[in-house]
Amino acid sequence: MKLFRKIRKKMADDNRPVKPAWPAGRYARYAIGEIVLVVIGILIALQINTWNEERKNRNFEFLTLSELKKNIGYDLQQMDSTNTEFNQTIRSSGIVLRALSSDQKFHDSLNIHFGRAMVYLDMNFHKGIYESIKSSGSQIINDEVLRFEINNYYDYSITDMEEGFREIRDDFYNYMLTYLREDFKYYTSSNKKAEPRDFEGLKNNDTYKLSLGIFLDVQKMNLRKMKRTMRESSKLLELIDARLEKIER
């Protein structure tokens, strides 16, 4: 500001007319120059403040998206593992239902298929970072398309998955657990084995076979949801990577 004042004083002195139009002309130029300097100083300060705020917002957005990427990555890995278990459960349920609907005699290898068919799979999604974004009004993410995709992914796809797992869990506790307690000799969670008390009796138990068939269909439906969500997860990770690369430049 001292430099600006010296320049302004020099310009005012250099431009002083030989015969001033009014006595206070020099002082008027001083006053105008002082006002201009103040305005310039304010504008510069505001611009610097804006740059600093934008830089802090970009840094915060970068950190938030980086953590969100980790959460989605963890969930994707877990879904991939659960997807394998779903396929095993569905396969074992089909083997059990075919055995109960045929003249097949009981053999010990069926125990592992009963064990897989009679239990449920569950999964907890990492939603902490998304909840923070949501509580802030989603303005942390300075990209409208990415913001929409993140909201859609969690509010619809993940919510749909959670409801699917909840339905499987409810079905297990509402009726499958009763069969497991009353119609099986034992169940071991370590190797997922269950031996029926009366295999031939289960063959004639249409209610049990119907319940197991419904339980199987619910899990098939959730497996389809999971495969769709896994594709959406991969797509969202690509969008986040693109945004992170843009912020870093």
C-alpha positions in Angstrom: 0.0 0.0 0.0 2.9 2.4 0.7 4.2 1.7 -2.8 0.8 2.4 -4.3 0.6 5.7 -2.3 4.0 6.8 -3.6 2.9 6.0 -7.2 -0.4 7.8 -6.7 1.3 10.9 -5.2 3.8 11.0 -8.1 1.0 10.7 -10.6 -1.0 13.4 -8.8 2.1 15.8 -8.8 3.0 15.1 -12.4 -0.6 15.7 -13.6 -0.9 19.0 -11.6 -2.1 21.7 -14.0 -0.2 25.0 -14.2 -3.4 26.9 -13.5 -5.7 24.6 -11.5 -9.3 24.8 -12.3 -10.0 24.9 -8.6 -7.8 25.5 -5.6 -8.4 22.1 -4.1 -7.7 20.1 -7.3 -4.5 18.5 -6.0 -6.2 17.4 -2.8 -9.2 16.0 -4.8 -6.8 13.8 -6.8 -5.2 12.7 -3.5 -8.6 11.7 -2.1 -9.7 9.9 -5.3 -6.3 8.0 -5.4 -6.8 7.0 -1.8 -10.2 5.6 -2.5 -8.9 3.7 -5.6 -6.1 2.2 -3.5 -8.6 1.1 -0.8 -10.9 -0.5 -3.4 -8.0 -2.3 -5.1 -6.7 -3.5 -1.7 -10.2 -4.9 -0.8 -10.6 -6.6 -4.1 -7.1 -8.2 -3.9 -7.9 -9.4 -0.3 -11.2 -10.8 -1.4 -9.6 -12.6 -4.3 -6.9 -14.1 -2.1 -9.5 -15.2 0.4 -11.6 -16.8 -2.4 -8.5 -18.7 -3.7 -7.7 -19.9 -0.2 -11.3 -21.1 0.3 -11.4 -22.8 -3.0 -8.1 -24.5 -2.3 -9.3 -25.7 1.2 -12.6 -26.9 -0.4 -10.7 -28.9 -3.1 -8.4 -30.5 -0.4 -11.4 -31.4 1.7 -13.2 -32.8 -1.4 -10.1 -34.8 -2.3 -9.8 -36.4 1.2 -13.6 -37.1 1.3 -13.6 -38.8 -2.1 -10.5 -40.8 -1.2 -12.1 -42.2 1.9 -15.4 -42.8 0.0 -13.4 -44.7 -2.6 -11.9 -46.9 0.2 -15.3 -47.6 1.6 -16.8 -48.6 -1.8 -13.7 -50.8 -2.4 -14.1 -52.6 0.9 -17.8 -53.2 0.2 -17.0 -54.4 -3.3 -14.5 -57.0 -2.0 -17.0 -58.1 0.6 -19.7 -58.4 -2.1 -17.4 -60.5 -4.2 -16.8 -62.9 -1.3 -20.5 -63.0 -0.4 -21.3 -63.6 -4.1 -19.3 -66.8 -4.0 -21.1 -67.9 -0.8 -24.5 -67.1 -2.3 -23.7 -69.4 -5.3 -22.6 -72.2 -2.9 -25.8 -71.8 -0.9 -28.0 -71.8 -3.9 -26.3 -74.8 -5.4 -26.6 -76.7 -2.1 -30.3 -75.8 -1.7 -30.9 -77.2 -5.2 -29.2 -80.4 -4.3 -31.2 -80.8 -1.1 -34.5 -80.1 -2.9 -33.7 -82.6 -5.6 -32.8 -85.2 -3.1 -36.0 -84.7 -1.2 -38.1 -84.9 -4.3 -36.6 -88.2 -5.6 -36.0 -91.8 -4.4 -32.4 -90.9 -3.4 -31.3 -92.4 -0.1 -29.6 -90.4 2.6 -25.8 -90.2 2.6 -23.4 -88.2 4.7 -22.4 -85.8 1.9 -25.9 -84.3 2.1 -25.1 -82.9 5.6 -22.9 -80.1 4.2 -25.6 -79.2 1.6 -28.3 -79.1 4.4 -25.9 -76.9 6.4 -25.4 -74.4 3.6 -29.1 -74.4 2.7 -30.4 -73.8 6.2 -28.5 -70.7 7.1 -28.4 -67.1 5.9 -25.8 -64.7 4.6 -25.5 -61.1 5.9 -23.4 -58.1 5.1 -22.7 -54.7 6.6 -22.0 -51.8 4.2 -19.5 -49.0 5.0 -21.7 -45.9 4.9 -20.0 -43.5 7.4 -18.4 -41.2 4.8 -21.6 -41.1 2.8 -23.6 -40.1 5.8 -21.1 -37.2 6.4 -21.5 -36.1 2.8 -25.3 -36.3 3.1 -25.4 -34.4 6.4 -23.4 -31.5 4.8 -26.0 -31.2 2.0 -23.7 -33.0 -0.5 -22.0 -29.7 -1.4 -18.6 -31.2 -0.5 -18.6 -32.9 -3.9 -18.2 -30.1 -6.4 -19.4 -32.2 -9.4 -23.1 -32.4 -10.0 -23.0 -35.7 -12.0 -20.8 -37.5 -9.5 -22.9 -36.1 -6.6 -26.0 -37.6 -8.2 -24.4 -41.0 -8.8 -23.1 -41.2 -5.2 -26.6 -40.4 -3.8 -28.3 -42.8 -6.2 -25.8 -45.6 -5.4 -26.3 -45.4 -1.6 -30.0 -44.3 -1.4 -31.2 -46.9 -3.9 -28.7 -49.7 -4.7 -27.2 -50.1 -1.2 -30.6 -49.6 0.5 -32.1 -52.2 -1.8 -29.3 -54.6 -0.9 -29.8 -54.0 2.8 -33.5 -54.7 2.5 -32.7 -57.9 0.6 -30.4 -59.1 3.4 -33.0 -58.1 6.0 -35.6 -60.2 4.2 -33.3 -63.3 4.2 -32.5 -62.8 7.9 -36.2 -62.4 8.7 -37.2 -65.6 6.8 -34.5 -67.5 8.6 -35.6 -66.5 12.1 -39.3 -66.7 11.2 -39.4 -70.3 10.0 -36.1 -71.9 8.9 -34.6 -71.7 12.4 -37.5 -73.7 13.8 -36.9 -76.5 11.2 -33.2 -76.4 12.1 -34.0 -76.8 15.8 -36.7 -79.5 15.5 -35.8 -81.6 12.5 -32.0 -81.8 12.6 -29.7 -83.6 15.0 -27.0 -80.9 15.0 -25.6 -77.9 13.1 -22.0 -76.8 13.1 -21.2 -73.3 11.9 -17.5 -73.9 11.3 -18.0 -76.3 8.4 -21.8 -75.6 7.9 -23.0 -79.1 8.4 -26.5 -80.2 9.5 -27.8 -83.8 9.7 -31.6 -84.4 9.6 -33.2 -86.5 12.3 -35.5 -88.2 9.8 -34.5 -87.8 6.1 -37.5 -89.8 4.8 -39.8 -87.8 7.0 -38.5 -84.5 5.4 -39.3 -86.0 2.0 -42.9 -86.2 3.0 -42.9 -82.8 4.7 -44.3 -80.6 1.9 -44.3 -77.5 4.2 -40.6 -77.8 4.8 -39.8 -78.3 1.1 -42.0 -75.3 0.2 -40.3 -73.2 2.9 -36.8 -74.2 1.7 -37.9 -73.4 -1.9 -39.1 -69.9 -0.9 -35.9 -69.3 1.1 -33.9 -70.3 -2.0 -35.8 -67.9 -4.3 -35.3 -65.0 -1.9 -31.5 -65.6 -2.0 -31.5 -65.9 -5.8 -33.2 -62.5 -6.0 -30.6 -61.0 -3.6 -27.8 -62.5 -5.6 -29.1 -60.7 -8.7 -29.3 -57.4 -6.7 -25.7 -58.0 -5.6 -24.4 -58.6 -9.1 -26.1 -55.4 -10.3 -24.7 -53.4 -7.3 -21.2 -54.7 -8.0 -21.4 -53.4 -11.5 -22.6 -50.0 -10.2 -19.7 -50.0 -7.6 -17.1 -50.4 -10.3 -18.7 -47.7 -12.4 -18.8 -45.3 -9.4 -15.2 -46.0 -8.6 -14.2 -45.0 -12.1 -16.1 -41.7 -11.8 -14.5 -41.0 -8.4 -11.0 -41.7 -9.9 -11.7 -39.3 -12.7 -12.7 -36.6 -10.3 -9.7 -37.2 -8.0 -7.4 -36.8 -11.0 -9.1 -33.5 -12.0 -8.7 -32.1 -8.5 -5.0 -33.0 -8.3 -4.1 -31.0 -11.4 
